Amino acid sequence: MMRVPFSYLDRQFADLDAFLADLRAFIPTGDFTLGKPLVEFERRFAELSGMPHAIGVASGTDALILSLKIHGVGAGDEVITTPNTFIATVGAIAMTGARPVFVDSEDGFVIDPAKIEAAITPRTKAILPVHYTGNVADMPAIAEIARRRKLLVVEDACQAIYGAIDGKPVGSWGATAGFSLHPLKNLNVWSDGGLIVTRDDELARKLRLYRNHGLATRDEVEIFGHNSRLDTMQAVIANRLVGDVPARTERRIEFARRYDEAFADLAPELRVPRRRPGVRHVFHLYIVRVRRRDELHQFLNARGVEAKIHYPIPVHLQKAAAHLGYQRGDFPNAEADAEQVITLPAHPYLTDQEIAYTITQVREFFGKT
Amino acid sequence: MLSVPYVDIAGQHAPLKAELLEAVSRVIDRGEFVLGREVEEFEAAFAKVSGTRFAVGVGSGADALVLALRALGVGPRDEVITAPNSFIASASAIALAGARPVFVDVRDDLNIDPGKIEAAITSRTKAILPVHLTGRPAAMEEIGAIAKRHGLAVVEDAAQAVGAELRGRRVGSLGSIGCFSLHPLKTLSACGDGGVATTDDPELAEHLRLLRNNGLRTRDDARMWAVNSRLDTIQAAMLLVKLRHLDRWTEARRVNASFYRHELAGAVQVPVDGPEEHAVYHTFVIQSERRDALKEHLQARGIGTSIHYPTPIHLNKAAESLGCGPGSFPITERQSARILSLPIYPELRPEQLAHVVRSIREFFGDGNPERVPRSPHE
């Protein structure tokens, strides 16, 4: 039986020599905090994102928290997002003191722009669309609403490094965007890590202060700030990986295309989400909807295909969200997804044979050969 | 000329390089980058260092403070009492938790004056956050008694004081929660940012674990809104290597401190150890009226020094809204013009220590600058 792993870490780092050689040179420098390799990585990430500024922070969660707080979002404010996301998106809003307000997702797991306006109140300060799974939210529509209603837009691009709409990259639509470098992300380091990108020079300057205790110089504190710095040691790792992002992403996109094609005739038992034209979906997660999800999940795992569920409980039904007063039925799409989604391995370290094997297993489950 | 840099991070890491890289490779081989086995091992080992039942690894010392305050329910409209002469993070943590920092002046030992705390307590005061500045324990017995009398929590800012003791009890175990930094310049340091929160209370420990990990009890069960602030597994693996050397390093700092104290007494004001006080000398801070000239003099002789910190927290722009102008905390303000931190790290060689002492004596016109100081290792 073939084994198709969900995680790619052992393949990606099967040969450690080059990484360890970099670290062997780096560790004796002691340049551990906001050091030279970090500056270099920020420059290269900015270039990859097509944005003038990238600021390394401790995690994708912090990238969102700092982005919201630097704009003054806090107690008494509301921030609109979708319950179809990883918990950290919403945790970030709550950590600023603001209230998360949910809007249901559309077919592609991203916020439905048509439902945003109904959720806006006088307290709404920002919209926080999530480019969930690596799909890109409908940013032209969201930006238009934000402009008209004078709202801030912060993009949660944690899963969408190198994503774009009609060539315009994620991170370029909002005031800032947060990215994650968590070990399972499309660009990953050996620990938690994140980045904020922005086109605004003054905002970039303030974010650099804000991630570093508010220190304008070693001895002058301009604002009470966080300690949220991307470790320079992790930037050493990232510098070795960042150049590969376009090629690796193309491979993810190619695998997703093969899956999409191979599953086209399985509807309505298995439904491939709608692919919006012009979107460079980077397929951090390749997710389809299946009525007999739990059965398929078991079947695939028994056949060696490591499928996962992202996520079985939508955020608004988590215990953490109880105080917000939402109930089952409030967000039908997100709730249906929680019952039907299944994530197939689609990372760039898989072989053509493994993708073909996965396709065969899925089709076999539905009695198709 | 003999050079004595103020810090020498590279000097600590060069001899450990092979061991550190081996520890890192073990983590990579298992792919356990987030909350992996070494984090638990390090937490267990660190709990022994702090003399507590629990230690929770977090992203930084600053985060340890923020999470500790949050775990204790400190938030908007609350006040937290601390010292104004610390690193900014002591006060920022309070502000980031949504509360208001309230400062109380310090004593000659650079730690918060317990005699002045009660006057600062209001109906909004929720906690006292004493700082064990320079690695010297604050007056925890007096502070504990005040906290008990007023029903306040005590959060120890032990960022600079890993392993310090008061009457045989380790810092980190003397309040509700102890907060440590593992920043590269600390006495026990990660090769990046890192921190630890310690406690004896199982509920607080569990609360801290949720707060550092997006509120997740399991992958799919979010119990509360929270941040992501986890000590990296890779850092924990390297810290386990370094932890084996901690006692030796701390002892070397104390030996260096005692040498300086003996050789410099009379020329400058030197820090002294109180009874049953085991300070770990993260910094060795002397005081002199002629601080700035002395600093320049030492610089010219290749000796790096530092000032912790030249501007008290309350006089920084960040603290403007708190409304404490110059004169609010006279002892802190006076000290800020007098304090100077000398190189104190374990890797200092005897001739470097002697050069520091000789240069300081020379500055103060010691009759015989060529007199060779006693060796620190005699």
Contacts between the chains, C-beta under 8 A, distances in Angstrom:
chain1	res1	chain2	res2	distance
A	7	B	31	6.5
A	9	B	28	7.9
A	9	B	31	3.7
A	9	B	33	7.7
A	10	B	31	5.8
A	13	B	28	5.3
A	13	B	31	7.5
A	16	B	25	6.0
A	16	B	28	6.0
A	19	B	28	7.8
A	20	B	21	5.7
A	20	B	24	7.6
A	20	B	25	6.5
A	23	B	21	6.1
A	23	B	24	6.7
A	24	B	17	6.6
A	24	B	21	6.2
A	27	B	13	5.3
A	27	B	17	5.5
A	27	B	20	6.1
A	27	B	21	7.2
A	27	B	191	6.4
A	28	B	10	5.3
A	28	B	13	5.6
A	28	B	14	4.9
A	28	B	17	6.0
A	29	B	10	6.3
A	30	B	8	7.9
A	30	B	9	3.0
A	30	B	10	4.1
A	30	B	12	7.7
A	30	B	13	5.9
A	30	B	184	6.8
A	32	B	9	7.0
A	32	B	184	4.2
A	32	B	190	7.8
A	32	B	191	5.2
A	32	B	192	5.4
A	33	B	183	7.2
A	33	B	184	5.9
A	33	B	192	7.4
A	33	B	193	7.1
A	58	B	59	5.3
A	58	B	60	7.6
A	58	B	193	7.0
A	58	B	228	7.6
A	58	B	229	7.2
A	59	B	59	7.7
A	59	B	228	4.3
A	59	B	229	7.7
A	60	B	228	7.5
A	61	B	214	6.6
A	61	B	227	6.0
A	61	B	228	3.8
A	62	B	227	7.2
A	62	B	228	6.7
A	65	B	227	6.9
A	75	B	76	6.2
A	75	B	98	7.4
A	86	B	214	8.0
A	87	B	214	5.3
A	87	B	215	6.6
A	87	B	216	6.7
A	87	B	222	4.5
A	88	B	214	5.0
A	88	B	228	6.1
A	90	B	225	7.1
A	91	B	214	5.4
A	91	B	215	6.1
A	91	B	222	7.7
A	91	B	225	4.7
A	91	B	226	5.6
A	91	B	227	6.9
A	91	B	228	8.0
A	94	B	225	3.4
A	95	B	225	6.2
A	95	B	226	7.3
A	95	B	227	5.7
A	97	B	76	7.2
A	97	B	98	6.4
A	182	B	34	7.2
A	183	B	31	7.4
A	183	B	33	4.1
A	183	B	34	6.3
A	190	B	24	7.7
A	190	B	27	7.4
A	190	B	28	6.6
A	190	B	33	5.3
A	190	B	232	7.5
A	190	B	234	5.3
A	191	B	33	5.6
A	191	B	34	7.3
A	191	B	192	7.9
A	191	B	232	3.6
A	191	B	233	7.0
A	191	B	234	5.6
A	191	B	235	7.3
A	192	B	34	6.7
A	192	B	59	7.4
A	192	B	228	6.2
A	192	B	230	5.9
A	192	B	232	6.6
A	213	B	62	7.0
A	213	B	87	7.9
A	213	B	88	5.2
A	213	B	89	5.8
A	213	B	92	6.2
A	214	B	88	6.8
A	214	B	92	6.8
A	214	B	318	5.3
A	215	B	88	7.1
A	216	B	317	8.0
A	219	B	307	7.5
A	219	B	309	6.4
A	219	B	310	5.1
A	219	B	311	5.7
A	220	B	311	6.8
A	220	B	316	6.8
A	220	B	317	7.2
A	221	B	88	4.8
A	221	B	311	7.7
A	221	B	313	7.4
A	221	B	316	4.0
A	221	B	317	6.5
A	221	B	318	4.4
A	221	B	319	7.6
A	222	B	316	7.9
A	222	B	317	5.1
A	222	B	318	6.1
A	223	B	317	7.6
A	223	B	318	5.0
A	224	B	88	7.5
A	224	B	91	6.9
A	224	B	92	4.2
A	224	B	95	4.0
A	224	B	96	6.6
A	224	B	318	4.8
A	224	B	319	7.8
A	225	B	88	8.0
A	225	B	92	6.1
A	225	B	318	7.7
A	226	B	62	7.0
A	226	B	92	7.6
A	226	B	96	6.6
A	227	B	59	7.5
A	227	B	60	4.3
A	227	B	61	7.5
A	227	B	62	3.8
A	227	B	63	6.5
A	227	B	89	6.3
A	227	B	193	6.3
A	228	B	59	7.4
A	228	B	60	7.8
A	229	B	193	5.9
A	231	B	191	7.6
A	231	B	192	3.2
A	231	B	193	6.3
A	231	B	232	7.2
A	231	B	235	7.9
A	232	B	192	6.9
A	233	B	191	5.4
A	233	B	192	5.2
A	233	B	234	7.7
A	234	B	192	7.2
A	311	B	220	6.0
A	312	B	220	5.5
A	313	B	220	5.6
A	313	B	221	7.6
A	315	B	222	7.3
A	318	B	221	7.4
A	318	B	222	4.1
A	319	B	221	7.1
A	319	B	222	6.5
A	319	B	223	5.3
A	319	B	224	7.7
A	320	B	215	5.1
A	320	B	222	4.2
A	320	B	223	5.9
A	320	B	224	5.0
A	320	B	225	5.4
A	320	B	226	7.9
A	321	B	222	7.7
